Structures are given as C-alpha cells and as structure tokens.
Amino acid sequence: MPGFQLTPDIAVDMGTDSTRIYVKNKGIVVNESSIMMLKGNGKKAPIVAIGDSCEEFIGRANSEFRIVHPIRSGIIVDYENTQIMLNYYITKAIGTLFHLKPRVVVTIPGNVNTVQRQSVINALTKIGSRQIFVVEQAFAAALGTGLQVYEPQASFVVDIGCGTTEIALISMGGIVSSASIQVAGNVINEMIGQHLKKRYGIDVTERATEQIKFDLTDVREEENIDRIVVVRGRDMATGMPFTQDVKTSEICKAIRPALMEIIGGIRRILELTPPELCIDILKSGIYLTGGSSLLPGLDSLIVSELGIPVSVAREAGECTILGAGYLADHFDMLSNRTEMLKSR
C-alpha cells in the first residue's frame, strides 16, 4: 500500500537526564534531554519546547515559563507530559508513515514498584506500542557493555546515571542480586553546589556543577593534584555576578560521602554473592557504566576500597540503550519471556 512501511522495533531508555531511542538496524537516533518547557502553570499549559531545544531557555526565560522534568530517578513523576515527550521522541525516531505499531524494549530501574512499572507500560501503550518488553537498566547496561550475560559465569555491573546507581550481579541471563540507590550524578552535583554556597556564598547553575565535576583530576582526595577551578555564579549576599577560584581537592572532599555510599552499595551486593560467583568477579572484575562512571579516578577509588579489579566500559554513557537496542535487534527471541506485554 503506497505510503506505508513496516514499523521497525525500537528500544527506549528514559533517564532522569536524557531519553534515548534506538531503532533496529539504525542504532541510536535520538539522544536528548528529558525536559520540557511550558508557558504558564496550568495542567494544559502550552508546550514551548521539548528536549535539547529547551537548553537555550534554561535560566534565561522569565517567570511566565517553567521547566518540567517528567522523569525523576528513572521513574515517571508527570504521566501526561511523559506521554507527550515519548510520543515526540518516538515520532522523531521512526516518523509517522508506519502502518503497524512498533514493538518496544524499555528500560526501568531495578527498584520500581508495580504501579511505577505499569505507568511506563501505560505511557508506551497509549502512544501506540503493540508489544512491550521491560528490562532492568543494569541488565541492559551489562549487555551493552558486551558482557556474556547468558553464560554460566558472573558479570558485575555498576551503572551510575544521573538519578540512580544500579548495581547488579548477573549470571545465565538473569539478575542474581541487585540494588538501586538514589545517589548518582545529580546528588554529586547538588553536593558541589551546596559546598560552594556554604563555603563561598556563591550560587551556581546545574550546568556549572556538572562541569566542575568532570574538571576534577582525581576523585581520590589524597591523590588529587590540586589545581584551581574558576567558578562563576551569583553572590548570594549582593545578588551580583561573582567569580571564585576553588581548589579541586576541596570539591573532592565535598563529594566523598556520595562516592562512599555508592561503594557501600557495591559492597552489600558483593557480600550476598555465592562463593562460585565470587571467583568469577575476582577474575573479570567490576564494570562501570553510565555517564557519572567517567568521574576521574572513580575506578581507582573503588579498587582501593574493595580490592577488586574495576573497568570503565567503552561508551559508558550509552551502554544501557545499546543493550536495550541489542534486544530490539533480536526481538523475536523475547516472545516467550514473561516481561512481554501486548497492548490491548
């Protein structure tokens, strides 16, 4: 029939910071911010921008406009706007000329409850998904890293995103034990911002704290080669623009509690690991994925605290969507899995 095409299978990774769409045989075609800009405060407030197009307005628009984050810690907190955002991104990824509804692989955090999980499924169903396969983010990250997750050996993955850190021990195609903790990139940014407010009385943007985080030379405080970071923001006392020189060592000290909480979560899962799988972990080590795993020296800090080899995955920030994309590329293999749902 003219104008119609076969709909490709897709994968969706809805993150606190970014939403990514993978299209079968094409790869990642959408990678944009999980934000929206609305005009006004009502439920039916007009949408001004979605995704990366919001960036130029952040911190510059007047009070008539507001930024909405419909996803927090990988969980939908604003159902209607999430549905609008997903529809926008999926349409952008596959277009509107498709006769059949798409089959979708979607990632979720490991700690979601039944209601939260169902809200993700409902949002995808309402925008036209005919089949939905739900996969935990840590499992998808391990698959995207290239680990042999279906073999009778252990794979240990720590996926440090913006909203959550997902920790999982995986073997023979399933998760043996896992944890999802609410400490990740955003909390680290907040700690940097709070330190600057308390120590120097300077208020900075989220973008500035993100840049400071990756300007560090080594998050191990004792190993950090001290250098100066120039911080620009607003003087809280006068309200005037303000510039402050800050030592990287004090930033490392400020974020240390968050890093130790992540390491504590890893330790708790290791303590639950059966002896047979411990041998595998000692051989293959721990794999770090997620954008915040790229913190300089974080891998070495974990090694020094736990005594286990640690590797940062290639394309660490995209491992989750690449793993979900692998499942989308092999969707027919998933037909007998219990996580598969058919839209009504």
C-alpha positions as CSV (number, residue, x, y, z in Angstrom):
1,M,0.0,0.0,0.0
2,P,1.6,3.3,-1.0
3,G,2.8,5.5,1.9
4,F,3.0,2.6,4.4
5,Q,6.2,1.0,5.7
6,L,7.0,-1.8,8.1
7,T,7.5,-0.5,11.5
8,P,11.0,-1.1,13.0
9,D,11.4,-2.5,16.5
10,I,12.8,0.2,18.9
11,A,14.4,0.5,22.3
12,V,13.7,3.3,24.8
13,D,15.9,4.4,27.7
14,M,14.1,7.1,29.7
15,G,16.7,8.6,32.0
16,T,16.5,11.4,34.5
17,D,18.8,13.5,32.4
18,S,18.4,12.1,28.8
19,T,16.0,10.0,26.8
20,R,17.5,7.8,24.1
21,I,15.7,5.9,21.3
22,Y,17.4,3.1,19.4
23,V,15.9,1.9,16.1
24,K,16.6,-1.6,14.8
25,N,19.3,-1.7,12.2
26,K,20.0,2.0,12.6
27,G,21.3,2.4,16.1
28,I,20.7,5.4,18.5
29,V,18.8,8.0,16.5
30,V,17.5,10.2,19.4
31,N,19.6,11.3,22.4
32,E,18.0,14.4,24.0
33,S,17.3,15.9,27.4
34,S,14.3,14.6,29.4
35,I,12.9,18.1,29.9
36,M,10.1,20.2,28.6
37,M,9.4,24.0,28.7
38,L,5.8,25.1,29.4
39,K,4.2,28.5,29.4
40,G,2.1,29.0,32.5
41,N,1.3,26.8,35.4
42,G,-1.9,25.1,34.5
43,K,-2.3,21.4,33.6
44,K,-3.0,22.4,30.0
45,A,-0.2,24.9,29.8
46,P,1.1,25.2,26.2
47,I,4.4,23.4,25.4
48,V,7.1,25.7,24.2
49,A,10.0,23.3,23.7
50,I,10.9,19.6,24.3
51,G,14.4,18.2,24.9
52,D,17.6,19.8,23.7
53,S,15.7,22.8,22.3
54,C,14.9,23.8,26.0
55,E,18.6,24.3,26.8
56,E,18.9,27.8,25.4
57,F,16.0,28.9,27.7
58,I,17.2,27.4,31.0
59,G,17.9,30.2,33.5
60,R,17.1,32.9,30.9
61,A,13.3,32.8,30.5
62,N,11.0,35.0,32.6
63,S,8.7,33.7,35.3
64,E,6.0,33.0,32.8
65,F,7.8,30.0,31.6
66,R,8.8,26.8,33.6
67,I,11.0,23.8,33.0
68,V,9.4,20.4,33.7
69,H,11.4,17.2,34.5
70,P,8.7,14.5,33.9
71,I,11.1,11.7,34.9
72,R,13.0,11.6,38.2
73,S,15.4,8.8,39.2
74,G,14.2,6.9,36.1
75,I,10.6,7.0,37.4
76,I,7.7,8.8,35.8
77,V,6.5,11.6,38.1
78,D,4.5,13.5,35.5
79,Y,2.5,11.0,33.5
80,E,0.8,13.3,30.9
81,N,3.9,15.2,30.0
82,T,6.0,12.0,29.8
83,Q,3.5,10.6,27.4
84,I,3.8,13.8,25.2
85,M,7.6,13.7,25.4
86,L,7.8,10.0,24.5
87,N,5.4,10.5,21.6
88,Y,7.5,13.4,20.3
89,Y,10.8,11.4,20.5
90,I,9.4,8.1,19.0
91,T,7.8,10.1,16.2
92,K,11.1,11.8,15.6
93,A,12.8,8.4,15.6
94,I,10.6,6.5,13.2
95,G,8.3,9.0,11.6
96,T,4.6,8.8,11.0
97,L,4.2,6.7,7.9
98,F,4.1,3.3,9.6
99,H,1.1,1.0,9.3
100,L,1.9,-1.2,12.3
101,K,2.5,0.0,15.8
102,P,6.1,-0.5,17.0
103,R,7.4,-3.2,19.3
104,V,9.3,-1.6,22.1
105,V,12.1,-2.6,24.6
106,V,12.1,-0.2,27.5
107,T,14.5,0.0,30.4
108,I,13.5,0.6,34.0
109,P,15.4,1.0,37.3
110,G,15.7,-2.1,39.5
111,N,13.7,-0.6,42.4
112,V,10.5,0.3,40.7
113,N,7.2,-0.9,42.2
114,T,4.3,-2.4,40.4
115,V,2.5,1.0,39.9
116,Q,5.6,2.7,38.6
117,R,6.3,-0.1,36.3
118,Q,2.8,-0.1,35.0
119,S,2.9,3.7,34.4
120,V,5.8,3.2,32.0
121,I,3.9,0.4,30.1
122,N,0.7,2.5,30.0
123,A,2.5,5.5,28.6
124,L,4.1,3.4,25.8
125,T,0.8,1.7,25.1
126,K,-1.2,4.9,24.8
127,I,1.2,6.3,22.2
128,G,0.8,3.2,20.0
129,S,3.2,0.4,21.1
130,R,1.8,-3.0,20.2
131,Q,4.3,-5.1,22.3
132,I,6.4,-4.0,25.2
133,F,9.4,-5.8,26.7
134,V,10.6,-4.4,30.1
135,V,14.3,-4.9,31.0
136,E,16.2,-3.7,34.1
137,Q,18.7,-0.9,33.4
138,A,21.6,-2.8,34.9
139,F,21.0,-5.9,32.8
140,A,20.7,-3.8,29.6
141,A,23.9,-2.0,30.6
142,A,25.8,-5.3,31.0
143,L,24.5,-6.4,27.6
144,G,25.5,-3.1,26.1
145,T,29.0,-3.5,27.6
146,G,29.5,-6.7,25.8
147,L,29.5,-9.0,28.8
148,Q,28.5,-12.6,28.4
149,V,25.3,-12.3,30.4
150,Y,23.7,-15.5,29.2
151,E,26.7,-17.7,30.1
152,P,27.1,-19.6,33.4
153,Q,29.5,-17.0,34.8
154,A,29.2,-13.8,36.9
155,S,29.1,-10.3,35.5
156,F,29.1,-7.4,37.9
157,V,27.8,-4.1,36.7
158,V,27.5,-0.7,38.4
159,D,25.5,1.7,36.2
160,I,25.9,5.3,37.6
161,G,23.5,7.6,35.9
162,C,22.1,10.9,36.9
163,G,19.2,9.9,39.1
164,T,20.2,6.4,40.4
165,T,23.1,4.0,40.7
166,E,22.0,0.5,39.5
167,I,24.2,-2.4,40.9
168,A,23.6,-5.9,39.7
169,L,25.2,-9.3,39.7
170,I,24.2,-11.2,36.6
171,S,24.5,-14.8,35.5
172,M,22.8,-17.1,33.0
173,G,20.5,-14.4,31.6
174,G,19.2,-13.2,34.9
175,I,19.9,-11.0,37.9
176,V,21.2,-12.9,40.9
177,S,21.1,-9.9,43.2
178,S,20.8,-6.2,42.7
179,A,20.4,-2.8,44.4
180,S,19.2,0.6,43.2
181,I,20.4,3.6,45.3
182,Q,19.3,7.2,45.0
183,V,22.8,8.5,44.8
184,A,24.3,9.3,41.4
185,G,25.3,12.2,39.2
186,N,22.6,14.7,40.3
187,V,23.3,14.1,44.0
188,I,27.0,14.7,43.4
189,N,26.2,17.9,41.5
190,E,24.0,19.0,44.5
191,M,26.8,18.4,46.9
192,I,29.1,20.6,44.8
193,G,26.5,23.3,44.7
194,Q,25.9,23.2,48.5
195,H,29.6,23.3,49.2
196,L,30.0,26.5,47.1
197,K,27.1,28.1,48.8
198,K,28.3,27.3,52.3
199,R,32.0,28.0,51.8
200,Y,31.9,30.9,49.4
201,G,28.3,32.2,49.4
202,I,28.1,31.7,45.6
203,D,25.1,30.3,43.8
204,V,25.9,28.4,40.5
205,T,23.9,26.7,37.8
206,E,23.4,22.9,37.4
207,R,25.4,23.1,34.2
208,A,28.3,24.7,36.2
209,T,28.4,22.0,38.9
210,E,28.3,19.3,36.1
211,Q,31.4,21.0,34.5
212,I,33.2,21.3,37.8
213,K,32.6,17.6,38.5
214,F,34.4,16.5,35.3
215,D,37.2,19.1,35.7
216,L,38.5,17.2,38.7
217,T,41.8,15.5,38.2
218,D,41.2,12.5,40.6
219,V,38.3,12.0,43.0
220,R,40.6,10.2,45.4
221,E,41.3,13.1,47.7
222,E,44.7,12.0,48.8
223,E,45.8,11.5,45.1
224,N,44.3,14.7,43.7
225,I,46.8,17.0,42.1
226,D,45.5,20.3,43.4
227,R,44.6,22.9,40.9
228,I,42.3,25.8,40.6
229,V,38.8,25.8,39.0
230,V,37.3,29.1,38.2
231,V,33.7,29.2,39.3
232,R,31.2,31.8,38.0
233,G,27.9,32.4,39.6
234,R,25.9,34.8,41.7
235,D,27.0,36.3,45.0
236,M,24.2,35.3,47.4
237,A,24.9,38.3,49.6
238,T,24.8,41.1,47.0
239,G,23.0,39.3,44.1
240,M,25.8,40.4,41.8
241,P,27.7,38.2,39.3
242,F,30.7,36.7,41.1
243,T,33.8,34.7,40.2
244,Q,35.6,32.5,42.7
245,D,38.8,30.4,42.5
246,V,38.2,26.9,44.1
247,K,40.7,24.1,44.8
248,T,39.8,20.8,43.2
249,S,40.8,19.0,46.5
250,E,38.0,20.6,48.4
251,I,35.5,19.6,45.8
252,C,36.7,16.0,46.1
253,K,36.2,16.2,49.9
254,A,32.7,17.6,49.5
255,I,31.5,14.8,47.2
256,R,33.3,12.0,49.1
257,P,30.1,10.9,51.1
258,A,28.2,10.3,47.9
259,L,31.0,8.2,46.4
260,M,31.3,6.2,49.6
261,E,27.6,5.5,49.6
262,I,27.9,4.1,46.1
263,I,30.8,1.9,47.2
264,G,28.8,0.8,50.2
265,G,26.0,-0.4,47.8
266,I,28.5,-2.3,45.8
267,R,29.9,-3.9,49.0
268,R,26.5,-5.0,50.1
269,I,25.8,-6.9,46.8
270,L,29.3,-8.5,47.0
271,E,28.5,-9.7,50.5
272,L,25.5,-11.6,49.1
273,T,27.4,-13.2,46.2
274,P,27.7,-17.0,46.3
275,P,31.4,-18.3,46.5
276,E,31.3,-19.8,43.0
277,L,30.4,-16.4,41.5
278,C,32.9,-14.6,43.7
279,I,35.7,-16.4,41.8
280,D,34.3,-15.1,38.5
281,I,34.2,-11.5,39.9
282,L,37.8,-11.7,41.1
283,K,38.8,-12.7,37.6
284,S,36.6,-10.4,35.4
285,G,36.2,-7.5,37.9
286,I,33.5,-4.9,38.2
287,Y,32.3,-2.9,35.2
288,L,31.3,0.7,35.5
289,T,28.7,2.2,33.1
290,G,26.7,5.4,33.0
291,G,27.8,8.9,32.4
292,S,28.9,9.5,36.0
293,S,31.2,6.5,35.9
294,L,33.6,8.7,34.0
295,L,34.5,10.7,37.1
296,P,38.3,10.9,37.1
297,G,39.8,8.3,39.4
298,L,36.5,6.7,40.5
299,D,37.5,3.3,39.2
300,S,40.8,3.5,41.2
301,L,38.9,4.6,44.3
302,I,36.7,1.5,44.1
303,V,39.7,-0.7,43.7
304,S,41.4,0.8,46.7
305,E,38.3,0.3,48.9
306,L,37.2,-3.2,47.7
307,G,40.3,-4.8,46.3
308,I,38.6,-6.0,43.2
309,P,39.6,-5.0,39.6
310,V,37.4,-2.3,38.1
311,S,37.0,-1.3,34.4
312,V,35.1,1.6,32.9
313,A,33.1,0.4,29.9
314,R,33.7,1.8,26.4
315,E,30.9,4.2,25.5
316,A,29.9,4.1,29.2
317,G,27.1,6.7,28.9
318,E,25.4,4.7,26.1
319,C,25.7,1.1,27.4
320,T,22.1,0.9,28.7
321,I,20.5,2.0,25.4
322,L,22.9,-0.2,23.4
323,G,22.0,-3.2,25.5
324,A,18.3,-2.5,25.1
325,G,18.9,-2.0,21.4
326,Y,20.5,-5.4,21.1
327,L,17.3,-6.9,22.5
328,A,15.3,-4.8,19.9
329,D,17.5,-6.2,17.2
330,H,16.6,-9.7,18.4
331,F,13.0,-9.1,19.4
332,D,11.7,-12.4,18.2
333,M,13.9,-14.1,20.8
334,L,11.9,-12.4,23.5
335,S,8.4,-13.8,22.6
336,N,8.4,-16.4,25.4
337,R,9.6,-14.1,28.1
338,T,7.2,-13.1,31.0
339,E,8.2,-9.4,30.7
340,M,6.5,-9.2,27.3
341,L,3.2,-7.4,27.2
342,K,0.7,-7.0,24.4
343,S,-1.1,-3.7,24.2
344,R,-4.8,-4.1,24.2
